[in-house]
Amino acid sequence: AALGPFLDSYHSLFGVLTYNTPLVFPLLGSIGTGPDLLTCVTSLWVPPLFGLAGFLIGWLYILLDTVTSDATQSQLHPTIPKVLVGISYFTFQYWLSGILFAHGVDRTSILAIMSVLAAGGFYLLDGTISGLITSAATAIGGPLIEVGLISSLTDSWAYHYNDPGETGFFPLWIIPVYFLGGPANGNLARGFWDALSEKSDARTFGMLVDMDQVPCSVCNGTRAVKCPNCDDGTYVTYGERVVCKACRGKGRVICRECFSKYDDDPSDIENIRRIMDQIPD
């Protein structure tokens, strides 16, 4: 909702679309008596509409993530930098589409550029089935909503695209712009979901799940991971292969990711060895 007016303003300021009664306010004031250095041009209904869209996209990601199995842990749990890169990349695409239109680039070229950016962004920032379904739904649903808005809004709230394009309402290049909104909003939703779930209990659609029943994402509940100091229990030093002392030739060591979950003392080496001896090879 907060970002929506600024994205929308790119298209307003660059002449992609025009509001009959625009809401205009400066973002960065003028120097001296000159014009404002940066101005936002939007409408009052834009923030809640963008907010609703982000909410729906985010929840669709979370719901589909639970029923699909193709995603990796890094895809399901994006880092904060990845989330921010996704939002910035989407913002760049939005801005670039306006710049290209303002400089007279033909709609076919803009469509090709936006499509490449959308495909590349999706591959690098998401790449999941749930993301593909959500992004495709956004690319279809968003323009259809715009058709309804352009056709039904009263004069004081109405807007129109200055180039109605191939559809008679908007140019087709707007579709890949909508598509890239999927990964940007989806990874943000995944990030929030992770933050809300980092408690003693994981919340899943209103139900509380005991974290003891959720396997470790690193060792998958086995409590053992590959020894980082050797190859299958041995390593070569000074031309001779010797048994690794770190894992005592087992090739595996205790998983530190879930160690605290079992209330074990990390300084009790003998207990750790007993645990490892009990774990089957």
LUMVEXBA-460952 format. One record per residue (C-alpha): residue in three letters; x, y, z. Coordinates in steps of 0.25 Angstrom, whole numbers, plus 5000, padded with zeros to 4 digits. Example, Ala and Ser with C-alpha at 12.3 -4.5 7.8 and 13.67 -1.06 7.14 Angstrom:
! residues 2
Ala504949825031
Ser505549965029
! end
This chain:
! residues 281
Ala500050005000
Ala501150105003
Leu502050064991
Gly500850064981
Pro500650214980
Phe502150234977
Leu502150124966
Asp500850184960
Ser501450314960
Tyr502550264950
His501450244940
Ser500750374943
Leu501950464942
Phe502450394929
Gly501150404922
Val500750254922
Leu499450284928
Thr498550414933
Tyr497650434944
Asn496450524942
Thr496650574957
Pro498050544961
Leu498550544975
Val499850624974
Phe500850644985
Pro502350674986
Leu503350564991
Leu504550654990
Gly504350804991
Ser504950904982
Ile506250984983
Gly505851134984
Thr504651174976
Gly504751064965
Pro503850944963
Asp503850824973
Leu504950734970
Leu504150604972
Thr502650594971
Cys501650484973
Val500450474964
Thr499350374968
Ser497950354973
Leu497350334986
Trp496850194983
Val498250144978
Pro498850114992
Pro497750024997
Leu497649954984
Phe499149924984
Gly499049884998
Leu497949784995
Ala498749734983
Gly499949704992
Phe499149635002
Leu498549544992
Ile499849514985
Gly500549484998
Trp499449395004
Leu499349314991
Tyr500949294991
Ile500849245006
Leu499649155003
Leu500249094990
Asp501549074997
Thr500848975006
Val500348884995
Thr501448884985
Ser502748814988
Asp503748864977
Ala504348984985
Thr505648984993
Gln505849035007
Ser506549155001
Gln505349184992
Leu504349165003
His505149245013
Pro505749365006
Thr506849455013
Ile506549605016
Pro507449645005
Lys506749554995
Val505449614999
Leu505949754997
Val506649724984
Gly505249674979
Ile504549794982
Ser505649884977
Tyr505649804964
Phe504149814962
Thr504249964965
Phe505349974954
Gln504449904944
Tyr503249994947
Trp504150114946
Leu504850074933
Ser503550044926
Gly503150184928
Ile504450244924
Leu504350154911
Phe502950204908
Ala503350354911
His504450344901
Gly503550294890
Val504050144889
Asp502950064882
Arg502049974890
Thr502649844884
Ser504049874888
Ile503549914902
Leu502749784903
Ala504049704899
Ile504849774909
Met503849764920
Ser503649614917
Val505149584918
Leu505249664931
Ala504049584937
Ala504549444933
Gly505949474938
Gly505449534951
Phe504549414953
Tyr505649314950
Leu506649384960
Leu505749424971
Asp504749314971
Gly504649194961
Thr503549124969
Ile502249064964
Ser501549134974
Gly502149264970
Leu501949234955
Ile500449214958
Thr500249334966
Ser501049424956
Ala500249374945
Ala498949394952
Thr499449544955
Ala499849564941
Ile498449524937
Gly497649574948
Gly498249714949
Pro498049754935
Leu496549704936
Ile496349784948
Glu496849904941
Val495849884930
Gly494749884940
Leu495350014947
Ile495450084933
Ser494050044929
Ser493350074942
Leu494050184950
Thr493250314951
Asp493850434944
Ser494550494957
Trp495250364960
Ala495450314946
Tyr496750304938
His497250254925
Tyr498450204918
Asn498950304908
Asp499350184899
Pro498150094899
Gly499049994892
Glu498649864886
Thr497449834896
Gly496749974894
Phe497049994909
Phe498549974911
Pro499749934904
Leu500149784906
Trp501449824912
Ile500749844925
Ile500549694926
Pro501949654929
Val502049774939
Tyr500949714947
Phe501549574946
Leu502849624953
Gly501949674964
Gly501849524968
Pro503249504973
Ala503349644979
Asn502149624988
Gly502349474990
Asn503649474996
Leu503249585005
Ala502149505010
Arg503049385012
Gly503949475020
Phe502849525029
Trp502349375030
Asp503749335035
Ala503749445045
Leu502449415051
Ser502849265051
Glu504149285059
Lys503549255072
Ser503349125081
Asp502149095072
Ala501949105057
Arg500649165053
Thr500049095041
Phe498749145036
Gly498149165051
Met498749035056
Leu499849025066
Val500948925062
Asp501948865073
Met503348905068
Asp503848775073
Gln502948705062
Val503648795051
Pro504948735046
Cys506148815045
Ser506348875031
Val507848845032
Cys507948695036
Asn506448665034
Gly506348615048
Thr507548515048
Arg508348605057
Ala509548575048
Val510248645037
Lys511448625028
Cys512748655035
Pro513348775029
Asn514748735032
Cys514848605024
Asp514348515013
Asp513548405019
Gly514348395032
Thr515748405026
Tyr516648505020
Val518048515014
Thr519148585021
Tyr520648585017
Gly520348475007
Glu519648385016
Arg518148355019
Val517848365033
Val516548355041
Cys515848485044
Lys515848515059
Ala514748615058
Cys513748505055
Arg514548385059
Gly514448325045
Lys512948335044
Gly512948445034
Arg511848515041
Val511748605053
Ile510548655062
Cys509648755055
Arg509848895062
Glu508648955055
Cys507648875064
Phe508548845076
Ser507848945086
Lys506548875082
Tyr506948755090
Asp507448825102
Asp508848765101
Asp510048825107
Pro510948875096
Ser512148865105
Asp511948715109
Ile512748645098
Glu512548505104
Asn511048525103
Ile511148575089
Arg512048445086
Arg510948355092
Ile509848425083
Met510748405071
Asp510948255075
Gln509448235076
Ile509148295062
Pro509148185052
Asp510148195040
! end
